[in-house]
Amino acid sequence: MDLERKLKEYKDSIKIIPNEQKITETVRKSIKAYCFAEQESILTYWEFLWAQLRLIRKRWWLFQILLLILLWAVLPSVQVEQLEQRIFGVVASLFIILIIPELWKNQTYQSMEIEATSYYSLRQIYAARMLLFGIVDIVLITIFCMSTAFTQDILFSQLFVQFIFPMTVTAAICFGILCSKYPFSETTAIMMCIAWSAIWLVVILNEKIYTAITFPLWLFFIGIAFAFLVYAIYRTLHCCNHYWEVKLNEIGIR
C-alpha cells in the first residue's frame, strides 16, 4: 500500500498541463520545416517533362512510325489515284487515333484525382503530354511528307489536301469530344473519327466536289480546322480540372 501511495504521489507531481499555444506553435514550425525540406526535392519543369516522357508508353509512337512506313511502302504499288486518296485519308485518321489511349490514359485508369494532388497541376500534366506528342508527331509527319514528296513524286499540295487536312480534322474531333463538358468516352471519339473518315472518303471519291475545290480553298479549310484544333487544346488545358471521372453515391462529378 505504501508503494502504491508513493507511486500515486509521484504521478501527481509530474503531471504536465499542456499549453495549447505552444502545441500550435510546434505544429506550425513542423509544417514549415517539412515544406522547406520538400521544396529542395521538387522537380524542375524540365525534370518533370523528362519524367512524363519516361511514363509515356513508346509503343504508340512505334505504331505511328510503322503506319507511316507501311503507307510509304505501299504508295509505289498504287496505280489508281482514287485508291491512293482513300489510303491517305484512312491512314491520317488512324495516325491520330493511335494517340488517344496514351494521351487520355488517366481517364481510362481513373487516376486524375491522384494527379490532381501532385505538385504539378492537371493542366501542367496535360500540357507536358501534348507537348511531347506534338514534338514527336510533327517530326514524324515532316519526315514522312518530305520523303514521300521526293521519292514518290507526290506534290506537297496533294499531301496537304489528302493527308494533313483529314489528320487535322481528326485531331480536332478527338480533342473536341474527349475534352467536352459532356462525359464522352474514348470509344465515342474513335467512332466519330471513323465516321469522319467515311465522310472524307465520300468527298474525295466525288470527282465533281473534289475538283471544284481549289487549292487556296483547301488551305482555307485546313486553316479553319487548325484554328478549331488550337481552340480545343486551349479548352482542354483551361478546363482539365473539371474532367473528373469518379462517382460519389452513383453521381458523376465533372
Stockholm file with secondary structure:
# STOCKHOLM 1.0

chainA/1-254         MDLERKLKEYKDSIKIIPNEQKITETVRKSIKAYCFAEQESILTYWEFLWAQLRLIRKRWWLFQILLLILLWAVLPSVQVEQLEQRIFGVVASLFIILIIPELWKNQTYQSMEIEATSYYSLRQIYAARMLLFGIVDIVLITIFCMSTAFTQDILFSQLFVQFIFPMTVTAAICFGILCSKYPFSETTAIMMCIAWSAIWLVVILNEKIYTAITFPLWLFFIGIAFAFLVYAIYRTLHCCNHYWEVKLNEIGIR
#=GR chainA/1-254 SS CHHHHHHHHHHHHTCCCCCHHHHHHHHHHHHHHHHHHHHTTCCCHHHHHHHHHHHSCTHHHHHHHHHHHHHHHHGGGCCCHHHHHHHHHHHHHHHHHTTHHHHTHHHHTTCHHHHHTSSSCHHHHHHHHHHHHHHHHHHHHHHHHHHHHHHSCCCHHHHIIIIIHHHHHHHHHHHHHHTSSSCCCHHHHHHHHHHHHHHHHHHHHCHHHHHHSCHHHHHHHHHHHHHHHHHHHHHHHHHGGGCCCCEETTEECC
#=GC SS_cons         CHHHHHHHHHHHHTCCCCCHHHHHHHHHHHHHHHHHHHHTTCCCHHHHHHHHHHHSCTHHHHHHHHHHHHHHHHGGGCCCHHHHHHHHHHHHHHHHHTTHHHHTHHHHTTCHHHHHTSSSCHHHHHHHHHHHHHHHHHHHHHHHHHHHHHHSCCCHHHHIIIIIHHHHHHHHHHHHHHTSSSCCCHHHHHHHHHHHHHHHHHHHHCHHHHHHSCHHHHHHHHHHHHHHHHHHHHHHHHHGGGCCCCEETTEECC
//
